[in-house]
Amino acid sequence: PKVGCYIHGLFLEGARWDAAAGLLAESRPKELYTEMAVIWLLPVANRKPPESGSYLCPIYKTLTRAGTLSTTGHSTNYVIAVEIPTDKPEKHWIKRGTALICALDF
């Protein structure tokens, strides 16, 4: 794009993307990982996140979330967090351990 960048090839763990509704949705039975839609990152200086209607979803390099950096407290596999639209409160997705994964271990 002329502004920002596209991210594709990510997988959702603990949820799925509902393309028809444009929101995070519950995982289907026996579905551990689902492909995430293309994400368009648009950088905005000093942007304040919305108070509701989105989940600040972490992105990890691999499925392993162990190992902690002493400087930030984040996992050594942590990349960044992105806002994903949802109609449920953020704590709903936190309890499910919902995250985006760059590469599955298969």
Stockholm file with secondary structure:
# STOCKHOLM 1.0

chainA/1-106         PKVGCYIHGLFLEGARWDAAAGLLAESRPKELYTEMAVIWLLPVANRKPPESGSYLCPIYKTLTRAGTLSTTGHSTNYVIAVEIPTDKPEKHWIKRGTALICALDF
#=GR chainA/1-106 SS CCSSEEECSCEEESCEEETTTTEEECCCTTCCEEECCCEEECCCTTCCCCSSSEEEEEEESSSCCCCBCTTTCSBTTEEEEEEEECSSCHHHHHHTTCEEESCCCC
#=GC SS_cons         CCSSEEECSCEEESCEEETTTTEEECCCTTCCEEECCCEEECCCTTCCCCSSSEEEEEEESSSCCCCBCTTTCSBTTEEEEEEEECSSCHHHHHHTTCEEESCCCC
//
